[in-house]
Amino acid sequence: MITKKYNKVAVRLYSYLLPLASCLILFSSCVDLNYTEENSRDEKWTFTYFNEGIKGLVSGVYAQVYNNEFESNSAYFLASATDEAQYALETGAVNSYVNGGWSPANPFNRAWTQSYTAIADVNMYLEKIDQTDISEWEYNSAYQDWKDQMEKFPYELRFLRAYFYFQLFRAYGDVPLVTTTLTNAQANNVKRAPAADIVKFIVEECDAIAPYLPVSYNTEIGAEVGRATREAVFALKARTLLYFASPLHNPDNDKSRWAKAAEACKYILDNAASWGLSLSAYGSLWGHDAFFNPEMIFAIGRGESNDFEKANYPVGVENGSSGNCPTQSFVDQYEYQDNGETFGERYPNNIDLSTVDPYEGLDPRFALTVVKNGDSWPSNGAQSKVIETFTGGFNGAPKYGATPTSYYLKKFVDGSCVTTADNQTTRRHTCIVFRLGEFYLDYAEAVFNATGSANDNTYGMTANEAINVLRNRADIQMPEFTEDGAAWVKRYERERLVELAFENHRFWDVRRWKKGKQYFENIQVATISPSLMLTRSTITRKWDDKYYLYPIAQTELRTNSNLTQNPGWAN
């Protein structure tokens, strides 16, 4: 069922409302509204205690953002279900997206279950907000601070509810729109609302709550960064409108939808500086302090760990499991700094790496994203070595779990983490939800489709000018965009892949463009012989147009006869 009447809420608080003074705090407690003689934490208790009660409920909803959007370790990415990567082990769950194992019986329904769990929590809180009464604590030194925070909680929760509805819309299209708590019987009879209604709800909520949220929490009580801000609200609105304008949801190419998306994105770009946002060096988007990067609009902080490194360090590096291995298809999209020609255009066939270095002069983002044969990796002194991905090499086949593509992942992998059996080191990690760079690309796509030209200045900045802001960063310095028409679309889609690589965009972008067969069916990988001959080969993956939307789980359909299955999944 999608939700139920909440006479009990059990929430593991795993969120990052981060006091700047202490950097990262991991909340872990439970709120239980089911009164027993052994547990006095009934509903009244919950709504009269601040930290463990009221704030605990709010923190629990934030926790679902992490649980829903990003799974732990290697499954953090959907990249290996796209042309970005191939998962090293055939047993990886992500492979079900591309090998025919995806079905209503195996639906990957995390977005459904986690989103509706969080939405139910929000609805319950908003309905019972009048019960929140901490007046008995008025002589506590923190009383006024608690009251001030509680004033923002409803708006933060409404943002989170809108965010979860975006997640549902993105994955399923039409979904039930529930804004009140439901009995079991009511929950088992809800119907799917049109996607247009979901988008309308998200946009109206964003417009309504934005004025009541701060631009930054740095000067707010407790300086708890990581919470919903005004710019995060506008980012959610802009991304939602972009998706709604895209071919998957806009088959008639209604240009007014693209215009609304362009306006929403431009508002972010115009106000970014006043909000304290700025583009950063590309390599600063991840690493120990990335959470505080001025490009971040909304991000999820994770405590110190080396689990992600263990999942994605090369085989041959102690405790490395290879994880998500960039494909040759992905590498082929990088352009050269001299003239913008791509790797795949310059070297479309096999390459003798003993006589030529095809990687020299590539877009600097390549070296920050991909580990290739001959690189020194990881960067920590304890484990750093020259990576050998050629057949028989220290990090190559036939070792079990070695890269199937001849490449390993560097982006988001913190090379300073030591993963040896002894003397391991850990670092903080950041999952990007919204960052400023995305909205230069979103704007470019929206304004191009709204005006029909990459050089139209109707909105105060052309599509090409927006993209060139990213390419002219001091650490990138790539040839500028000048194209228009179909050539622009091709180059834009490539630029978006490169800039947002491994940030969980590609999986959704190709779907909303309805270009699954073009990009996801045939994937090029490479093998390197002991004599360093790079040979291309093609992996054919299963693609079906029904994959544009997720299947609704059979368990949901059996429980609620009013739910209908998405196209193509009924059989």
HELIX and SHEET records of a PDB file:
HELIX    1   1 GLU A   43  THR A   46  1                                   4    
HELIX    2   2 PHE A   50  ILE A   54  3                                   5    
HELIX    3   3 LYS A   55  GLU A   69  1                                  15    
HELIX    4   4 ASN A   73  TYR A   76  5                                   4    
HELIX    5   5 ALA A   79  ALA A   81  5                                   3    
HELIX    6   6 ALA A   93  TYR A   97  5                                   5    
HELIX    7   7 ARG A  110  GLU A  127  1                                  18    
HELIX    8   8 ILE A  129  GLN A  131  5                                   3    
HELIX    9   9 SER A  135  TRP A  137  5                                   3    
HELIX   10  10 TYR A  143  TYR A  172  1                                  30    
HELIX   11  11 ASN A  184  ALA A  187  1                                   4    
HELIX   12  12 ALA A  195  ILE A  209  1                                  15    
HELIX   13  13 ALA A  210  TYR A  212  5                                   3    
HELIX   14  14 ILE A  221  ALA A  223  5                                   3    
HELIX   15  15 ARG A  230  ALA A  245  1                                  16    
HELIX   16  16 LYS A  255  ASN A  271  1                                  17    
HELIX   17  17 TYR A  282  LEU A  285  5                                   4    
HELIX   18  18 ALA A  290  PHE A  292  5                                   3    
HELIX   19  19 ASP A  307  ASN A  312  1                                   6    
HELIX   20  20 GLN A  328  VAL A  331  1                                   4    
HELIX   21  21 PHE A  343  ARG A  346  1                                   4    
HELIX   22  22 PRO A  364  THR A  369  1                                   6    
HELIX   23  23 LEU A  436  THR A  451  1                                  16    
HELIX   24  24 ALA A  463  ARG A  471  1                                   9    
HELIX   25  25 GLY A  485  GLU A  499  1                                  15    
HELIX   26  26 ARG A  506  TRP A  513  1                                   8    
HELIX   27  27 GLY A  516  PHE A  520  1                                   5    
HELIX   28  28 ASP A  545  TYR A  548  5                                   4    
HELIX   29  29 GLN A  554  THR A  559  1                                   6    
SHEET    1   A 2 LEU A  18  PRO A  19  0                                        
SHEET    2   A 2 GLU A 224  VAL A 225 -1                                        
SHEET    1   B 2 ALA A  85  TYR A  87  0                                        
SHEET    2   B 2 ASN A 324  PRO A 326 -1                                        
SHEET    1   C 2 MET A 296  SER A 305  0                                        
SHEET    2   C 2 ARG A 427  ARG A 435 -1                                        
SHEET    1   D 3 ILE A 351  ASP A 352  0                                        
SHEET    2   D 3 MET A 533  THR A 540 -1                                        
SHEET    3   D 3 ASN A 522  ILE A 528 -1                                        
SHEET    1   E 2 VAL A 370  VAL A 371  0                                        
SHEET    2   E 2 TYR A 408  LEU A 409 -1                                        
SHEET    1   F 2 SER A 376  TRP A 377  0                                        
SHEET    2   F 2 LYS A 385  VAL A 386 -1                                        
END                                                                             
